[in-house]
Amino acid sequence: VDLASERRPGINPSPDPVMIARLVWRREAIAVLERHGDAKGWRSASADKLHRRLAEVLPLDVLRAEVRRCLKERADEWSRKIRPYALDVAADAEAQLAKCRGCA
């Protein structure tokens, strides 16, 4: 695979706040609204409505920071879930290998 640059990277001159807000999951959107004191009456709303609400009530720089925070926390959460599983699999494989060596 050969990749070529088509243009230089840069900041989006006209970001869409709703599209930025859609990067967070529904529960994360509710948590962001709670942090900013605007969750009342929105906890049962659909994800689409929550994303639109985030875009409406938060300034763009705050919205970007909140989305970044959610994505980082999500990545940390996934890595905590994956690591113990990977260690369990490795330990199980080692035990199976040791058992096999005893049979030979």
Protein Blocks (a to p, Z undefined) as FASTA:
>chain_A
ZZddfbdcdddfbdcfklmmmmpcfklmmmmmmmnopmgoplmpcfklmmmmmmmmpcfk
lmmmmmmmmmmmmmmmmmmmmmmmmmmmmmmmmmmmmmmmmmZZ
